[in-house]
Amino acid sequence: MTGHEISTEQPGYRVRVRIDGETVADSDRAVTLAETGYPLRHYLPRADVRMELLTRSETSTHCPFKGDAEYFGYPGYPDVAWSYAGQNAVRSNIQGPDITDLICFADERVEVTADR
């Protein structure tokens, strides 16, 4: 797709995710992703996400630029996070740090703070 760009960077600031006041993720190793037509997103290492609070859902989607995404829910928040997992991730279309197997939360549905 002409004019569609994706870039990532490791900004080095702290990113926290809270759902209903509970801290679900806290990381200073986030990768930010900028994609044409979409808001800036923060992808966090699984080690910095309380994965025991999330449940893998049956939802999956395909992005021609990033690959196949798997989704995760939190009680009362279905499909609130996603990840481009392993071999199904498309790396060649992204300039910058890899987002494979990192977790991204829907900023518009949860509280995401970035200490810039």
RODO-2510 file (C-alpha; in nm, 4 decimals, decimal comma):
residues 116
     n   res          X          Y          Z
     1     m     0,0000     0,0000     0,0000
     2     t     0,1627     0,3239    -0,1122
     3     g     0,2082     0,5821     0,1610
     4     h     0,1592     0,3350     0,4444
     5     e     0,4455     0,3504     0,6899
     6     i     0,5213     0,1733     1,0155
     7     s     0,8094     0,2616     1,2417
     8     t     0,9066     0,1631     1,5927
     9     e     1,1426     0,2948     1,8551
    10     q     1,2383     0,2321     2,2149
    11     p     1,1754     0,5696     2,3774
    12     g     1,3195     0,4722     2,7177
    13     y     1,0320     0,6109     2,9226
    14     r     0,8088     0,4197     3,1617
    15     v     0,4677     0,2955     3,0447
    16     r     0,1992     0,1715     3,2855
    17     v    -0,1325     0,0076     3,2052
    18     r    -0,4187     0,0023     3,4546
    19     i    -0,7607    -0,1536     3,4196
    20     d    -1,0206    -0,0581     3,6791
    21     g    -0,7372     0,0720     3,8982
    22     e    -0,5348    -0,2513     3,8851
    23     t    -0,1845    -0,2301     3,7400
    24     v    -0,1697    -0,4835     3,4588
    25     a     0,1627    -0,3765     3,3073
    26     d     0,4591    -0,1605     3,4058
    27     s     0,7591    -0,1297     3,1766
    28     d     1,0551     0,0898     3,0958
    29     r     1,1280    -0,1319     2,7930
    30     a     0,8285    -0,0394     2,5765
    31     v     0,8484    -0,0180     2,2004
    32     t     0,6323     0,2549     2,0491
    33     l     0,4769     0,1916     1,7094
    34     a     0,3694     0,4683     1,4734
    35     e     0,1543     0,3560     1,1811
    36     t    -0,0114     0,5647     0,9114
    37     g    -0,3766     0,6227     1,0017
    38     y    -0,3546     0,4876     1,3576
    39     p    -0,2727     0,6330     1,7005
    40     l     0,0702     0,5755     1,8539
    41     r     0,0754     0,2406     2,0349
    42     h     0,2958     0,1025     2,3117
    43     y     0,4076    -0,2607     2,2861
    44     l     0,5344    -0,4104     2,6118
    45     p     0,7475    -0,7181     2,6847
    46     r     0,5413    -1,0040     2,8252
    47     a     0,7749    -1,0156     3,1260
    48     d     0,6466    -0,6663     3,2167
    49     v     0,2790    -0,7607     3,1764
    50     r     0,0861    -0,9501     3,4423
    51     m    -0,0099    -1,2218     3,1955
    52     e    -0,1836    -1,4211     3,4717
    53     l    -0,4544    -1,1514     3,4698
    54     l    -0,5194    -1,1913     3,0975
    55     t    -0,7029    -1,4682     2,9174
    56     r    -0,6231    -1,5650     2,5605
    57     s    -0,9366    -1,5226     2,3485
    58     e    -1,0434    -1,6970     2,0309
    59     t    -1,0182    -1,3717     1,8364
    60     s    -0,7462    -1,3349     1,5779
    61     t    -0,6903    -1,0830     1,3021
    62     h    -0,4503    -1,0415     1,0131
    63     c    -0,2682    -0,7227     0,9193
    64     p    -0,0864    -0,7316     0,5848
    65     f     0,1883    -0,5198     0,7406
    66     k     0,2324    -0,6747     1,0866
    67     g     0,1029    -1,0310     1,0488
    68     d    -0,1413    -1,2379     1,2555
    69     a    -0,2507    -1,1025     1,5931
    70     e    -0,3718    -1,3013     1,8910
    71     y    -0,5977    -1,1304     2,1468
    72     f    -0,6306    -1,1269     2,5238
    73     g    -0,9106    -1,0250     2,7574
    74     y    -0,9344    -0,9027     3,1136
    75     p    -1,2524    -0,9599     3,3202
    76     g    -1,5136    -0,7267     3,1717
    77     y    -1,2752    -0,6190     2,8921
    78     p    -1,2768    -0,8695     2,6064
    79     d    -0,9999    -0,8419     2,3473
    80     v    -0,8357    -0,5500     2,5277
    81     a    -0,4809    -0,6482     2,4280
    82     w    -0,3091    -0,8145     2,1340
    83     s     0,0234    -0,9507     2,0193
    84     y     0,1816    -1,0342     1,6849
    85     a     0,3136    -1,3734     1,7823
    86     g     0,6197    -1,5646     1,6716
    87     q     0,6432    -1,6940     1,3186
    88     n     0,3176    -1,5244     1,2160
    89     a     0,4638    -1,1766     1,2604
    90     v     0,5786    -0,9851     0,9542
    91     r     0,9056    -0,8108     1,0347
    92     s     1,0171    -0,6820     0,6951
    93     n     0,7591    -0,4009     0,6817
    94     i     0,8597    -0,2357     1,0089
    95     q     1,1555    -0,0043     1,0509
    96     g     1,3001    -0,0118     1,4022
    97     p     1,2835    -0,2489     1,7012
    98     d     1,0801    -0,5672     1,6605
    99     i     0,7323    -0,5976     1,8187
   100     t     0,7059    -0,9762     1,7817
   101     d     0,5545    -1,1323     2,0965
   102     l     0,5128    -0,7948     2,2708
   103     i     0,1728    -0,7009     2,4173
   104     c    -0,0233    -0,3918     2,3165
   105     f    -0,3294    -0,2614     2,5014
   106     a    -0,6189    -0,0672     2,3508
   107     d    -0,5390     0,2764     2,4941
   108     e    -0,8949     0,3937     2,4331
   109     r    -1,0330     0,1203     2,6627
   110     v    -0,7812     0,1184     2,9492
   111     e    -0,5635     0,3690     3,1329
   112     v    -0,2193     0,3915     2,9710
   113     t     0,0278     0,6414     3,1122
   114     a     0,3655     0,7194     2,9632
   115     d     0,6195     0,9090     3,1763
   116     r     0,7852     1,1098     2,9041
***
